[in-house]
C-alpha cells in the first residue's frame, strides 16, 4: 500500500476529544432538558469511541467490554432521566433548566 | 485509501450530527441529528472491528434510546422551536466557548504529546483464530463473550438488577399523581 495516510489511534482519540467538547458546550449552552440529555449522550459516545480505539490499539478486549457496560448503564440512565423529566414537565409545562433551581418541584 | 475515506465520511457524520444536536432549535431535529452521530460512531466501530458493539450501538442507541427521546417529546408536546437568541445569563456562552476550546486543546495536546505511544497503525489484534489457524469471521463476538461471561460475569448480572431498578423507578416517577391514593394525599 502506498504511503497514504491511514487512520491511526490518534485520529480516533482526537475525534473523541472534539465530540466530547461539543457535548460539554451543548450542556452548558442549551436550556431544554431533553436536548441537555442528548448532549450527555454525545459525551458518552465520545468516551465509547476512545475506549474502542484504545482497545484496538492495546489489543485488549476489556475496552470493548467496558463500552458494553457503558451502553447498558446509559440506557438505564436515559430511562430514569426521562422519567424525571416527564414528572417535572407534567407539573410545570415548558420549564427550562433555569426554572429547576430548587429541588422541591 | 478506503480506510481514510471511511474515516473522513464517518467523522463528518459524527461531528455534523453533534453540531446539529447543539444548534438545532427544534427538539425533534436535535434527536434526528443525534441519530446521525450515533450511526457515524457505529461506522467507526465497524472500522475498528468492534462488530458486536456496532450492532448494539445501532439497536440500543439509535433504536431504543432515540425512540424514547422522540416518544417523550411527543408525549409532553414540547416539540416547539426554542429561541436560541434568548439568553438570560450573558456570560454563559462565552464561558462555554472558552471551556470547550480549552478542553479540546488540552486533551488534544495530551493526545499529540503521547502519540509516540499511540501512533502505530492499528493491527488486527482483536481476532480469534479457528482450529486451523485462520481468523474467524465472528472472532470479535467470541472474544467479547469470553471476556464478559468469565471475568465480568458478576458485573453482567448486576446490570440486570440495575435495569430492573431503573424500570421500576421510572414507572413510579412517571405515573400520574393519584389524588385519591391511600392516605388521601397526592403522591
Interface residues (C-beta under 8 A of the other chain):
Chain A: X1 X4 X5 X6 X7 X8 X9 X10 X11 X12 X13 X14 X15 X17 X18 X19 X20 X21 X22 X23 X24 X25 X26 X28 X29 X30 X31 X32 X34 X35 X37 X38 X39 X41 X42 X45 X48 X49 X52 X53 X54 X55 X56 X57 X58 X59 X61 X62 X64 X65 X67 X68 X69 X71 X72 X73 X74 X75 X76 X77 X78 X79 X80 X82 X83 X84 X85 X86 X87 X89 X90 X93 X94 X98
Chain B: X1 X3 X4 X7 X11 X14 X15 X18 X19 X21 X22 X27 X30 X31 X34 X37 X38 X41 X44 X45 X47 X48 X49 X50 X52 X53 X56 X57 X60 X61 X64 X65 X68 X69 X72 X73 X75 X76 X77 X78 X80 X82 X88 X89 X92 X93 X95 X96 X97 X99 X100 X101 X103 X104 X107 X108 X111 X112 X115 X118 X119 X120 X121 X122 X123 X125 X126 X140 X143 X144 X146 X147 X148 X151 X152 X155 X159 X162 X163 X165 X166 X167 X169 X170 X171 X173 X174 X176
